[in-house]
Amino acid sequence: MTGLGRDHGGGLDAAVARFGGTRIGWIDLSTGINPVAFPVSNLPFDAWTALPDKTAQANLLKTARRFWGIPEQAGLIAAPGASAVIAQIPQVLPKGTVCIPEPTYNEHAAAFRTYEWEVTQAGPADVQVVVHPNNPDGRQWTQDTFPVRDATLTIIDESFCDIAPSLSLIDSAGGPGTLVLKSFGKFWGLAGMRLGFLAGDPELIDQLADTLGPWAVSGPALHIGAQALSDMDWARATRDRLSEDAARLDALMQIAGAKVIGGTPLFRLYDVGEAIEWQTQLAQHKIWSRTFPYAPGWLRLGLPHPLHWPRVEAALA
């Protein structure tokens, strides 16, 4: 899989151009974004008109540290999306070898290759990256199963870990040589807001903060992020709903002849034999899905909005 393009979910415009209809008439299940977004309340007007202030930023970081249980000794920054941080990490490190077990989110390998690192799938390596739980198969990691035992730096991408916080390895962010990524847009369903976090080795966190520059996070994102990370009741109810909906989708897909491979409560991965044929069939019903160039049988589906279940059920029937 080395050298594959940076393919992602989404691309709904291309689906519309090929299969017809309009964006508003399509159901996009090609991503792993919560279809029921956190309800955004009114924002202070100066969140839009003034430069983001340090008080709002400090409040967001304090709320994030409390929500995720980030150790006090760990550094912490907010960024305009987890992908923005992923793109910057390699440039603050001395060039070497990075171990990134595949299949996984391909932006990690792409970022390191941009800075001319050697990317491998096994040790030895100077740096290792694990996505926990993994995208697209949902693999879970522990420190005992990391691919490299003596890496100088371990990067743990927990972009999908908010569906099961008990799995989090955030405690390791308190020691040197570890960075833990947290995505906001996926679990809270506000991917367009572009907000992500990085916790861990204070020296590296400071260097990355410098690369991001001042006002990296918008004023609206600072306020909405703090609101959402303070609402524990919404988070608990959302985890319950996502788990129930994931089981419902698995049942429908198995009846239709698919085999469950794995995933998380935000996305499910299936072996369907010929994924392009399934994608095309679903597209006839204006439902978009995710296929993988390195695994012709794999089809990944996000969860539909509650109002869209009848259309999904009809398409699979």
Summary of the structure (lengths in Angstrom):
residues: 317
radius of gyration: 19.7
end to end distance: 33.7
largest distance: 54.5
contacts: 1023
relative contact order: 0.19
helix: 41%
strand: 18%
